[in-house]
Amino acid sequence: MNPKEFSEISKLLSSPAQIVITSHYNPDGDAVGSALALYHILLQSGQKVNVVIPNNFPDFLKWIPGSENVIIYESDKEQAEDLLQSAKIVFCLDYNAPHRVDFMEKALVASPATKILIDHHPNPDTDAFDYIFSKVSASSTAELIYQFIEEVGLMKFLNVDAAKGLYAGIVTDTGSFSYACNSPDTYRIMGEIVELGVDAVKLHQLIYDNFSESRIRLLGSALGEKMQVLPEFHTAFIPFTKSDLEHFNYKVGDTEGIVNYPLSIKEINLSIMMTERKGLIRLSFRSKGDFPANHIARDYFDGGGHKNAAGGNSELSMEDTIQKLKEILPLYSEQLDFVIT
């Protein structure tokens, strides 16, 4: 986005308007944190703002200020569609194309509002949005929200409630600063967030030490029973069937972060988690170094994402999806054979 476009957006935001903030299906910490941070900033500036997301988000994120006001499209479709239809501006956060909002796509596309994308995923759909602020190099969309408000002159409205949302977005999308965090900007922004009065230690505990007993038992099963290691391909994968999830009283967010654990094994460079939901197998990919996990997601599982963090879907059974993976991995054998030094 160039200075002229930032100036145009600043002008759009200079007078009160109906604004809707959206994020992707199955919203994570960055999606929810970014949306609620922008929500508080725009509210402080005098706008009428609503956050509308496709489906519910994890309980361990519901401490973020304003989360109680989020409108869930899946459970309140009529209100959500009315808000999208009457909005003057719709912010599209943490997704690169309308289909990423899943069953909310039709209502989003039909909205006559000016659509502003703020995102850090590759290959944004340039035809779907009026303005695009996209940086693949950014740690998170939350980091881009901070840069966006700097550019459009809204920094004076950044308060501690908004800062808590930014903290949640940056910390969760970097795995507590373990990946996607080599830019000085990330740490500069986090430092300024803490200066606003955010208790970083407390918020980290709210995110990572706030799980249900069933979620911890699910993690135990993932690592102790479900994980399979393919040392010849430096890969590990964890499959969860629908019955597995039901056994552990699965709730939204319970599998969040589990895919990262196998990467702590020496010489494992690719980790894959597969979960069976609503007739699909959802695959999450994580990788080390320069291995492009998003290429496997894109080329074989109708997905995509970042180089080291991607996702996709399979319409095959769990057994057949695992077999498909085992047939694909030999194609990447040489690329996966490396040691982090």
C-alpha positions as semicolon CSV with decimal commas, in nm:
position;residue;x (nm);y (nm);z (nm)
1;M;0,000;0,000;0,000
2;N;0,143;0,338;-0,099
3;P;0,123;0,674;0,085
4;K;-0,162;0,791;-0,138
5;E;-0,373;0,488;-0,043
6;F;-0,303;0,536;0,328
7;S;-0,411;0,897;0,285
8;E;-0,734;0,787;0,118
9;I;-0,810;0,544;0,402
10;S;-0,731;0,813;0,658
11;K;-0,988;1,033;0,487
12;L;-1,242;0,747;0,489
13;L;-1,191;0,713;0,864
14;S;-1,204;1,085;0,936
15;S;-1,580;1,087;0,993
16;P;-1,804;0,841;1,180
17;A;-1,918;0,540;0,976
18;Q;-2,059;0,191;1,012
19;I;-1,758;-0,043;1,017
20;V;-1,739;-0,421;1,032
21;I;-1,419;-0,609;1,114
22;T;-1,395;-0,968;0,990
23;S;-1,148;-1,254;1,025
24;H;-1,113;-1,605;0,883
25;Y;-1,295;-1,930;0,961
26;N;-1,167;-2,105;1,276
27;P;-1,013;-1,780;1,407
28;D;-0,688;-1,814;1,599
29;G;-0,505;-1,581;1,836
30;D;-0,385;-1,350;1,562
31;A;-0,726;-1,326;1,397
32;V;-0,912;-1,256;1,721
33;G;-0,641;-1,037;1,873
34;S;-0,604;-0,825;1,559
35;A;-0,979;-0,783;1,516
36;L;-1,037;-0,676;1,876
37;A;-0,734;-0,445;1,878
38;L;-0,863;-0,262;1,571
39;Y;-1,214;-0,266;1,722
40;H;-1,098;-0,073;2,030
41;I;-0,890;0,173;1,827
42;L;-1,178;0,255;1,594
43;L;-1,424;0,282;1,883
44;Q;-1,194;0,532;2,053
45;S;-1,183;0,734;1,731
46;G;-1,561;0,768;1,726
47;Q;-1,658;0,498;1,477
48;K;-1,950;0,258;1,512
49;V;-1,778;-0,080;1,495
50;N;-1,875;-0,447;1,506
51;V;-1,659;-0,758;1,484
52;V;-1,815;-1,039;1,280
53;I;-1,639;-1,375;1,249
54;P;-1,758;-1,696;1,082
55;N;-1,753;-1,931;1,382
56;N;-1,662;-1,944;1,746
57;F;-1,309;-1,901;1,880
58;P;-1,117;-2,079;2,159
59;D;-1,207;-2,017;2,522
60;F;-0,844;-1,937;2,606
61;L;-0,878;-1,618;2,398
62;K;-1,198;-1,494;2,559
63;W;-1,012;-1,280;2,814
64;I;-0,925;-1,035;2,533
65;P;-1,121;-0,714;2,601
66;G;-1,426;-0,686;2,377
67;S;-1,451;-1,059;2,304
68;E;-1,797;-1,068;2,459
69;N;-1,919;-0,835;2,184
70;V;-1,801;-1,046;1,891
71;I;-2,084;-1,155;1,662
72;I;-2,061;-1,516;1,545
73;Y;-2,203;-1,555;1,194
74;E;-2,274;-1,926;1,242
75;S;-2,507;-1,862;1,537
76;D;-2,637;-1,512;1,449
77;K;-2,652;-1,513;1,071
78;E;-2,930;-1,255;1,030
79;Q;-2,762;-0,987;1,241
80;A;-2,423;-1,055;1,085
81;E;-2,557;-1,024;0,731
82;D;-2,745;-0,703;0,817
83;L;-2,425;-0,551;0,953
84;L;-2,221;-0,651;0,646
85;Q;-2,485;-0,515;0,413
86;S;-2,513;-0,179;0,590
87;A;-2,141;-0,126;0,650
88;K;-1,952;0,155;0,483
89;I;-1,615;-0,010;0,547
90;V;-1,529;-0,377;0,602
91;F;-1,185;-0,468;0,733
92;C;-1,068;-0,815;0,630
93;L;-0,803;-0,932;0,874
94;D;-0,566;-1,228;0,866
95;Y;-0,693;-1,388;0,545
96;N;-0,596;-1,337;0,182
97;A;-0,913;-1,430;-0,009
98;P;-1,290;-1,428;0,057
99;H;-1,320;-1,808;0,059
100;R;-1,114;-1,812;0,379
101;V;-1,427;-1,699;0,568
102;D;-1,595;-2,024;0,453
103;F;-1,977;-2,010;0,473
104;M;-1,965;-1,632;0,535
105;E;-1,811;-1,573;0,191
106;K;-2,136;-1,494;0,005
107;A;-2,239;-1,230;0,259
108;L;-1,891;-1,076;0,259
109;V;-1,869;-1,053;-0,119
110;A;-2,222;-0,912;-0,140
111;S;-2,143;-0,628;0,099
112;P;-2,126;-0,294;-0,090
113;A;-1,871;-0,162;0,163
114;T;-1,518;-0,052;0,086
115;K;-1,310;-0,358;0,171
116;I;-0,967;-0,315;0,330
117;L;-0,739;-0,618;0,361
118;I;-0,473;-0,629;0,632
119;D;-0,288;-0,959;0,621
120;H;0,048;-1,136;0,613
121;H;-0,035;-1,445;0,405
122;P;0,111;-1,491;0,055
123;N;-0,074;-1,424;-0,269
124;P;-0,366;-1,199;-0,169
125;D;-0,665;-1,196;-0,404
126;T;-0,613;-0,849;-0,547
127;D;-0,954;-0,843;-0,717
128;A;-1,150;-0,899;-0,397
129;F;-1,044;-0,591;-0,199
130;D;-1,036;-0,216;-0,256
131;Y;-0,721;-0,164;-0,048
132;I;-0,454;-0,419;0,041
133;F;-0,197;-0,382;0,319
134;S;-0,007;-0,709;0,294
135;K;0,341;-0,805;0,414
136;V;0,442;-1,170;0,411
137;S;0,752;-1,077;0,613
138;A;0,543;-0,957;0,910
139;S;0,526;-1,180;1,216
140;S;0,150;-1,148;1,236
141;T;-0,150;-0,947;1,127
142;A;-0,140;-0,788;1,472
143;E;0,199;-0,640;1,387
144;L;0,049;-0,500;1,068
145;I;-0,243;-0,347;1,259
146;Y;0,011;-0,150;1,461
147;Q;0,187;-0,033;1,144
148;F;-0,147;0,046;0,981
149;I;-0,263;0,275;1,261
150;E;0,075;0,449;1,249
151;E;0,026;0,517;0,878
152;V;-0,334;0,642;0,897
153;G;-0,286;0,861;1,205
154;L;-0,475;0,657;1,466
155;M;-0,191;0,598;1,714
156;K;-0,344;0,838;1,968
157;F;-0,636;0,596;2,003
158;L;-0,421;0,296;2,093
159;N;-0,519;0,210;2,450
160;V;-0,437;-0,079;2,681
161;D;-0,741;-0,283;2,572
162;A;-0,627;-0,265;2,209
163;A;-0,270;-0,339;2,315
164;K;-0,381;-0,663;2,482
165;G;-0,529;-0,779;2,152
166;L;-0,206;-0,694;1,970
167;Y;-0,007;-0,886;2,231
168;A;-0,224;-1,195;2,184
169;G;-0,186;-1,179;1,807
170;I;0,191;-1,140;1,802
171;V;0,266;-1,393;2,076
172;T;0,044;-1,669;1,935
173;D;0,149;-1,623;1,572
174;T;0,519;-1,640;1,663
175;G;0,483;-1,931;1,905
176;S;0,602;-1,707;2,189
177;F;0,880;-1,568;1,968
178;S;1,005;-1,905;1,842
179;Y;0,939;-1,846;1,469
180;A;0,852;-1,566;1,223
181;C;1,016;-1,316;1,459
182;N;1,349;-1,205;1,314
183;S;1,240;-0,849;1,240
184;P;1,335;-0,571;1,484
185;D;0,989;-0,423;1,419
186;T;0,826;-0,713;1,603
187;Y;1,021;-0,641;1,920
188;R;0,986;-0,263;1,887
189;I;0,609;-0,300;1,869
190;M;0,599;-0,545;2,158
191;G;0,811;-0,310;2,368
192;E;0,574;-0,022;2,301
193;I;0,275;-0,245;2,385
194;V;0,428;-0,326;2,725
195;E;0,498;0,045;2,781
196;L;0,123;0,107;2,747
197;G;0,068;-0,100;3,061
198;V;0,020;-0,455;2,932
199;D;0,122;-0,719;3,186
200;A;0,300;-0,957;2,947
201;V;0,356;-1,229;3,207
202;K;-0,011;-1,238;3,304
203;L;-0,135;-1,241;2,946
204;H;0,105;-1,520;2,852
205;Q;-0,041;-1,725;3,136
206;L;-0,396;-1,650;3,022
207;I;-0,310;-1,784;2,677
208;Y;-0,091;-2,082;2,759
209;D;-0,184;-2,183;3,115
210;N;-0,559;-2,172;3,078
211;F;-0,656;-2,504;2,920
212;S;-0,915;-2,760;3,024
213;E;-0,813;-3,097;3,166
214;S;-0,954;-3,268;2,856
215;R;-0,733;-3,055;2,631
216;I;-0,420;-3,160;2,822
217;R;-0,526;-3,525;2,801
218;L;-0,578;-3,479;2,427
219;L;-0,221;-3,346;2,403
220;G;-0,098;-3,648;2,600
221;S;-0,272;-3,882;2,359
222;A;-0,133;-3,691;2,060
223;L;0,226;-3,735;2,172
224;G;0,203;-4,068;2,351
225;E;-0,029;-4,265;2,125
226;K;-0,112;-4,092;1,799
227;M;0,218;-3,946;1,680
228;Q;0,392;-4,142;1,408
229;V;0,753;-4,067;1,313
230;L;0,898;-4,127;0,966
231;P;1,271;-4,076;1,029
232;E;1,365;-4,146;0,667
233;F;1,168;-3,834;0,569
234;H;1,245;-3,630;0,884
235;T;0,868;-3,607;0,932
236;A;0,617;-3,676;1,209
237;F;0,240;-3,669;1,188
238;I;-0,050;-3,685;1,432
239;P;-0,391;-3,811;1,310
240;F;-0,710;-3,744;1,507
241;T;-1,035;-3,904;1,391
242;K;-1,373;-3,763;1,482
243;S;-1,416;-4,033;1,747
244;D;-1,075;-3,948;1,895
245;L;-1,180;-3,586;1,937
246;E;-1,518;-3,680;2,080
247;H;-1,347;-3,907;2,335
248;F;-1,164;-3,601;2,472
249;N;-1,472;-3,374;2,464
250;Y;-1,317;-3,162;2,190
251;K;-1,392;-2,789;2,190
252;V;-1,280;-2,522;1,945
253;G;-0,911;-2,450;2,001
254;D;-0,823;-2,774;2,182
255;T;-0,584;-2,884;1,906
256;E;-0,423;-2,539;1,877
257;G;-0,044;-2,563;1,884
258;I;-0,022;-2,943;1,907
259;V;0,126;-2,961;1,556
260;N;0,434;-2,772;1,679
261;Y;0,543;-3,032;1,935
262;P;0,699;-3,289;1,696
263;L;0,935;-3,020;1,566
264;S;1,111;-3,030;1,901
265;I;1,236;-3,378;1,809
266;K;1,592;-3,375;1,678
267;E;1,607;-3,408;1,298
268;I;1,230;-3,380;1,252
269;N;1,184;-3,098;1,000
270;L;0,817;-3,139;0,905
271;S;0,520;-3,192;1,135
272;I;0,165;-3,259;1,018
273;M;-0,153;-3,283;1,221
274;M;-0,469;-3,427;1,070
275;T;-0,812;-3,379;1,226
276;E;-1,139;-3,520;1,099
277;R;-1,420;-3,265;1,103
278;K;-1,749;-3,242;0,915
279;G;-1,659;-3,496;0,651
280;L;-1,315;-3,347;0,581
281;I;-0,964;-3,413;0,701
282;R;-0,807;-3,083;0,798
283;L;-0,426;-3,084;0,770
284;S;-0,195;-2,844;0,952
285;F;0,169;-2,827;0,841
286;R;0,468;-2,687;1,030
287;S;0,829;-2,698;0,914
288;K;1,178;-2,588;1,010
289;G;1,430;-2,387;0,813
290;D;1,363;-2,323;0,447
291;F;1,141;-2,622;0,383
292;P;0,822;-2,494;0,211
293;A;0,538;-2,666;0,395
294;N;0,295;-2,443;0,207
295;H;0,395;-2,607;-0,122
296;I;0,265;-2,944;-0,006
297;A;-0,054;-2,780;0,124
298;R;-0,102;-2,592;-0,204
299;D;-0,011;-2,865;-0,451
300;Y;-0,183;-3,163;-0,291
301;F;-0,441;-3,046;-0,037
302;D;-0,614;-2,739;-0,183
303;G;-0,454;-2,514;0,075
304;G;-0,167;-2,278;0,134
305;G;-0,021;-2,043;0,389
306;H;0,325;-1,943;0,505
307;K;0,645;-2,127;0,419
308;N;0,670;-2,278;0,768
309;A;0,302;-2,281;0,866
310;A;0,028;-2,388;0,628
311;G;-0,300;-2,575;0,608
312;G;-0,509;-2,777;0,368
313;N;-0,798;-3,021;0,335
314;S;-0,852;-3,376;0,217
315;E;-1,183;-3,531;0,116
316;L;-1,032;-3,879;0,149
317;S;-1,068;-4,096;0,458
318;M;-0,808;-4,062;0,732
319;E;-0,645;-4,387;0,625
320;D;-0,628;-4,278;0,260
321;T;-0,503;-3,931;0,353
322;I;-0,216;-4,085;0,550
323;Q;-0,137;-4,310;0,254
324;K;-0,139;-4,011;0,021
325;L;0,108;-3,830;0,248
326;K;0,336;-4,132;0,250
327;E;0,333;-4,131;-0,131
328;I;0,408;-3,756;-0,146
329;L;0,692;-3,739;0,107
330;P;0,950;-3,926;-0,106
331;L;0,923;-3,642;-0,358
332;Y;1,061;-3,408;-0,089
333;S;1,316;-3,648;0,055
334;E;1,623;-3,443;-0,037
335;Q;1,470;-3,112;0,070
336;L;1,378;-3,255;0,410
337;D;1,725;-3,395;0,474
338;F;1,895;-3,110;0,660
339;V;2,018;-3,023;1,008
340;I;1,958;-2,688;1,177
341;T;2,298;-2,555;1,293
